[in-house]
């Protein structure tokens, strides 16, 4: 799948609100992108569990990760 800014925004919003499919986020993390911006986001998100670990094993990362994902969404919405 090719990930556009719009698709990544949609995916991340779904990740935050729980509406994303069970494998959508994993699929994104596993799919290298030829778009340098999207690839940088993918790599950043892949690091979140190490940077912001969760005490809850059912959560991808800790609470601070939510703020980081929201910042990524805002950056994508504001970029051209």
N, C-alpha and C positions, 0 to 999 in steps of 0.2 A: 504494500500500500504506500502511496505517496502522501506524505503529510505536508499540508499547507499551514500557514499561520492560522487560518480560520479553523481548520480541523484540529490543530493542537489546542487552540483555545477551547473548543467544544469538548475535547477529550479531558483537558485539565479541569474544566468546570464540572464535568461528569464525575471525575475522580473526587473532587471536593464534596459534591452533594450526594454521592453514592449512586448516581444514575448511570454511570459507565458500566458496560458489560464486564463480566468477571475477568476477561483476558485482555481487554482493550489496552489497559495501561501497560501490561507486560509486553504486549505486541509492539507498542510504541518503543519501549525501552530496548527491545531486541532488534529493532529495525534501524540500521544506519541510514543516515540521510545525506544526500549530496548537497543539500542546502546548508551552508555553514551555520546559519542562525538556528535552524531546527536541530542540527546535530549538537550544537553547544547546549541547547536546552535539554536534549535527551541525555547527554552526559551529566549535566548538572542534576537532573532528577534521579539519575541512577546512583548518585552519591548521597542522596538524602538520608537513607537508612543509617549510613555510617556517621554522617554529620549530626543528625538529629534522631537518635534512636528512640524507639517507642517502648514504653513499659508494657504495652499491650501487644502480645504476639499476633493479634489479628489485624493490627494497623501497620501500614507500610512504614511510617516514620512518626516521630513525635509531633507535638502540637506546633512547634516553631516551623515545621515543614509546611504547614498550611499557609502561614504568612509568606513563605518563600514562593509557593505555588501561586498564590494570589498576586504577588509582585511580578512573576513571570507572565501571568495573564494580562496584567495591566501594561507591561512593556510591549507585549505582542499587539495589544489593542491600539497602542499609541505609536507603533512603528509604521513606517510606510510600506 
